[in-house]
Structures are given as structure tokens and as C-alpha cells.
């Protein structure tokens, strides 16, 4: 979907149409969840600190997110997907991979299926979607980012080599800014450079990811579309307007975070064997601590109790806490949750 959260807000509030909009929680340290296309010429982007977005675009309209509305639209979109194929792998509320090798509707042309899906989404939701079509997940994902918004891009097999050769490695899906900088340090700047690199050297530097980089530089990706791909973890975090000082101040915020994690676990029908506490400090350092529990939990009080157990004065070392998060990992079906509350010793 194109600027999904912002587009839903503009659809539902005519006053926002044609204006630069950012969906974000209030507060100086909030981050932009989505920026409308009117905001992007100013350099406003997702994951940008809100204060910086407002500096770049003083007329930016900030709207608090309405996740229930976004989930409702997401359900409509996924119903369209499933009308064409059962092989749908969601990546988020507004994005998914579809395998249309044997479609339920639309005939043998993936391009025509993509056109039909985009048309049905527009008719049903009033929103635009961009599609990428190709022979594997990596290339389809790459194609989907080439002509946004409201675009449809097809990468044919005989186009792959030339397209990838001239592409900056930072534009490859799965290669972020930090990895791109490390590759640049190895003299690798483009797809052609990446393809020419020694696969053994890439593996030595980046582990299993290095082998993957070598393959995608050649347009190779044999990962299947996985409709029932299991959750690895679910979490919630919050950035605070003022640094939190001391264990008590941080501990007071953990129950709210735990409630968010509980809601996500309940929606997925899961429970957690491991609870992870994440803290970002005023010196920008990030620290995580985890505890593996004797029995899985999903209730907010148990999640908060486990996270609080990890929180000690030594952990803070006098530093102010800018962000706190709780993640549930080691996920299992919720039926394995004990009936008694979790107790952790001091």
C-alpha cells in the first residue's frame, strides 16, 4: 500500500487531503510512522524523529495513529489477496507476498492478476496500491519499490542482470545503511560489484547473510511464499518525551508496555517462554536483557513482572532511559500457558 497509515487518514478526513501529513504519536521524541507523499519532498520519511520532520516541514500536520482503522482496511486488502491465491505471506498490515503460480482467479498472467488486485483494492477501500511482479520474492519486492505510488512494475528474467548491475547495494532489499557502509568499505558499491565479490569473503564478513547477498546479486532467491510463517517474537516499545531516571521510574512504565505485548499475543493465540527488556539510554547506547521462564506466559502482569526482574540499578548505571521495550520470544501456542501466575525470585 502507498503511504498506508497517512493515506487512510487522508481518505477519512477531507481536511488532510493534499496536505503534508505525518502519522506519529505526540511528543518530541516520537518517530514518524508514515509520511504522506505531500510531505516527502521536504525530506520527511518513516522512522524519522518527529522533531526533525517538523523542522524540515513546519506545516506538517501530525495525526495520531488509529490502528483499529488500519487493521480494518488491512483485513479488506487481505480478503482481496485470498480471492486470487491461498499463498499469501503478510509482511505487515499493508504488504504481502503472493504466489500466483496456480491462481484461483485471473488466469496465468501475474501482471494481469496484479492489475486486478490493485483495481479491487482501489474500488473497495479508495486507496492505491503498488505491485511488483517477478520470478521470486527478492525481485518482486525490488520491483514494488521502483515506481511508487500507484505503480506496477514487472521484472522479466532477461532484465535481471542489467537492472541489478547498476543498482546501488543500498537499494537491495535486506541491505540497510549500516550494511551498505560495510560493503562500501570492501569496495562494493553496486550490484555488479556485489556479484563480482568473492562469496567466501562475503560469508566470512557477514555470515549466512553474506551468502544471501551473493545470491541476490545474481537475482537468485529460492525462498517460498509461506502463508503460515510462524511469529518469532512480538514486542512493544515507547520513546519518552523526558528521560526516565531511576529503576522506579522505568518500572512504572513497564505494565503499559506489557499490556501492548499481551494484546498482540492474544491476537496471535501465542504465549512466550522468553521475555526481553530493551533500554535505550541518553548516550544513545542500547542494551537488552532476557529471561527464559520455566513456563510460558501471555498475561500482562506476568510479562511486566519478568521485565521488572531484569531491571536493576547496575543496569541503568545512572543513565537516563530514553526508550523502553518489552519483547516476547520463544513463542508457543497459548494452550500451554499455566493457570497459576508466574513467580520470580529476587
ABEGO torsion letter per residue (X at the ends): XBGAAAAAAAAABAAABGBBBBBBBBEAABBBABBBAAAAAAGBBBGBBAAAAAAABAABBBBBBBAAAAAAAAAAAAAAAAAABABBBBABAABBBBBAABBABGEABAAAAAAAAAAAAAAAAGBBBBBBBBABAAAAAAAAAABOBGBBBBBBAAAAAAAAAABBAAABBGBBAAAAAAAAAAGBABAAAAAABBAAAAAAAAEAAAAAAAAAAAGBBABBBBAABBBABBBBBBBBABBBBEAAAAAAAAAAAAAAAAAAAAAAGBBBABBBBBBBBAAGBBBBBBBBBABBBABAAAAAAAAAAABBAAAAGGBBBABBBBBBBGBBBAAABBABBBBBBX
